[in-house]
Structures are given as structure tokens and as C-alpha cells.
Amino acid sequence: MLQKIEKLKQLTLLFVDDETEIIEIISDTLKKLDVNFFVAFNGEEALEFIKTKKIDLLVTDINMPVMDGIKLIENVRKYNKDLDCIIMSAYTEDKYKQLAEGLDVKEYITKPFDFIEFLNVVETL
């Protein structure tokens, strides 16, 4: 577990979700672990972070206002094909997982957010 946390601490993360409760839970956990991260509440906000900051890992929800997670990743892929992306969503339908695969998403994690599952995915990056 400690090795997984150390790997996480080497990355700069961007979490994108319009649910403030989820962002608060994730933020509290990452702050306690001293992880470098940013948060955005929609895809448009996230895209601005990605354009102006060095981000190693994008973790995004699908259903958000302004720009959803799929559109966000489509836009990111236009100029950064190498950014590791994870989708974290309550949607379990295959169509979303297929869209994610087509965009070279590393993993599709279903909500509710499970930090151990997240660490296991980060370890594989």
C-alpha cells in the first residue's frame, strides 16, 4: 500500500466532477497524503487546467454541465495523446465503456469512489 501511495505522490492529478461531495472526499484524502492535485467542476474548467498546468493524470466523471467527460477527453486527445485518463462514473452501460476504450482511457472506475481501487489503477500506469 505504501508503494502505491508513493507512486501517487509522484504525479500531478486533475479530478473533474460536478458533485462537490465527491470532490471534497477526494480532496481531503489527497491532502492528507500530500499529493499534488487540482480539481475542476466541469470539462471546460478542466481543459483550461490541462492547457496551463502540467497534469500527469486526468480523472473525470462523464455526466457534468458545460462539457461532459467524454467531450473533455476527446478535446484533450486532439493535442495530448499521452495524458493518462481515468473515467470515474456511475454509468455502468457498455456504450460508455466502449467510448472510453476508443479514447484510450486507462481505466473505467464505477462510483462510488473507492480509494483502494483507484490506487490499484494508478499502480498500473
PELINTA-V644730 format. One record per residue. OMEGA is omega in whole degrees, -180 to 180 (none if undefined). NEAR is the number of other ideal C-beta (glycine too) atoms within 12 Angstrom. D_CENTER is the distance of its C-alpha to the mean C-alpha in Angstrom with 2 decimals. Layout:
BEGIN
omega->OMEGA near->NEAR d_center->D_CENTER
omega->OMEGA near->NEAR d_center->D_CENTER
END
This chain:
BEGIN
omega->-179 near->14 d_center->20.17
omega->178 near->11 d_center->21.05
omega->179 near->13 d_center->20.24
omega->179 near->23 d_center->16.69
omega->178 near->23 d_center->16.28
omega->178 near->16 d_center->18.04
omega->179 near->23 d_center->15.74
omega->-178 near->33 d_center->12.72
omega->179 near->21 d_center->15.01
omega->-175 near->19 d_center->15.55
omega->167 near->32 d_center->12.11
omega->-174 near->23 d_center->10.88
omega->170 near->41 d_center->7.32
omega->177 near->42 d_center->5.99
omega->-177 near->43 d_center->4.76
omega->179 near->47 d_center->6.18
omega->180 near->40 d_center->8.66
omega->179 near->28 d_center->12.41
omega->-176 near->25 d_center->13.56
omega->180 near->13 d_center->14.78
omega->179 near->14 d_center->15.63
omega->178 near->29 d_center->12.19
omega->179 near->31 d_center->11.12
omega->180 near->17 d_center->14.46
omega->-180 near->23 d_center->14.12
omega->-179 near->35 d_center->10.92
omega->180 near->22 d_center->12.58
omega->-179 near->18 d_center->15.85
omega->-178 near->24 d_center->14.79
omega->177 near->31 d_center->13.16
omega->180 near->16 d_center->16.23
omega->-179 near->15 d_center->18.58
omega->-180 near->26 d_center->17.28
omega->179 near->13 d_center->17.52
omega->178 near->32 d_center->14.04
omega->-177 near->20 d_center->13.38
omega->174 near->31 d_center->10.49
omega->174 near->29 d_center->10.32
omega->175 near->31 d_center->9.48
omega->-175 near->35 d_center->10.17
omega->174 near->28 d_center->11.68
omega->-176 near->27 d_center->11.69
omega->-180 near->34 d_center->10.97
omega->176 near->23 d_center->14.10
omega->-178 near->27 d_center->13.33
omega->-179 near->39 d_center->10.04
omega->177 near->33 d_center->12.26
omega->176 near->22 d_center->14.77
omega->-176 near->28 d_center->12.69
omega->179 near->34 d_center->11.85
omega->-173 near->20 d_center->15.56
omega->-178 near->13 d_center->16.89
omega->175 near->20 d_center->14.92
omega->-180 near->16 d_center->14.19
omega->179 near->32 d_center->10.48
omega->-176 near->28 d_center->10.04
omega->176 near->36 d_center->6.40
omega->176 near->43 d_center->3.75
omega->-173 near->48 d_center->0.14
omega->170 near->53 d_center->3.89
omega->176 near->40 d_center->7.23
omega->-172 near->38 d_center->10.13
omega->179 near->26 d_center->13.05
omega->176 near->31 d_center->13.19
omega->176 near->18 d_center->16.19
omega->177 near->19 d_center->17.06
omega->-178 near->28 d_center->14.51
omega->-176 near->28 d_center->12.48
omega->178 near->44 d_center->9.20
omega->178 near->32 d_center->11.57
omega->178 near->25 d_center->13.58
omega->-178 near->43 d_center->10.88
omega->176 near->40 d_center->10.11
omega->179 near->24 d_center->13.91
omega->179 near->25 d_center->14.60
omega->-177 near->33 d_center->12.49
omega->179 near->23 d_center->14.30
omega->-178 near->15 d_center->17.58
omega->177 near->12 d_center->17.58
omega->-178 near->23 d_center->15.00
omega->-174 near->13 d_center->15.16
omega->-179 near->15 d_center->14.08
omega->177 near->35 d_center->10.59
omega->-178 near->30 d_center->8.60
omega->175 near->44 d_center->5.89
omega->173 near->39 d_center->4.77
omega->177 near->42 d_center->5.81
omega->-171 near->40 d_center->6.73
omega->174 near->35 d_center->10.01
omega->178 near->21 d_center->13.64
omega->179 near->23 d_center->14.90
omega->-178 near->14 d_center->16.58
omega->-179 near->15 d_center->18.68
omega->-177 near->11 d_center->19.07
omega->179 near->15 d_center->18.90
omega->178 near->28 d_center->15.17
omega->177 near->21 d_center->14.69
omega->175 near->15 d_center->17.18
omega->180 near->24 d_center->15.49
omega->179 near->31 d_center->12.28
omega->180 near->18 d_center->14.76
omega->180 near->17 d_center->16.51
omega->180 near->31 d_center->13.61
omega->175 near->22 d_center->13.17
omega->-176 near->34 d_center->9.84
omega->-177 near->28 d_center->10.07
omega->177 near->29 d_center->9.58
omega->-178 near->35 d_center->9.71
omega->178 near->37 d_center->9.68
omega->176 near->22 d_center->11.98
omega->7 near->24 d_center->12.32
omega->-177 near->17 d_center->13.81
omega->178 near->30 d_center->11.23
omega->-174 near->18 d_center->12.99
omega->179 near->26 d_center->12.48
omega->177 near->16 d_center->14.80
omega->179 near->21 d_center->13.10
omega->179 near->36 d_center->9.81
omega->179 near->29 d_center->12.24
omega->178 near->21 d_center->13.98
omega->-180 near->29 d_center->11.19
omega->-180 near->33 d_center->10.58
omega->-177 near->21 d_center->14.36
omega->-178 near->15 d_center->14.60
omega->none near->25 d_center->12.83
END
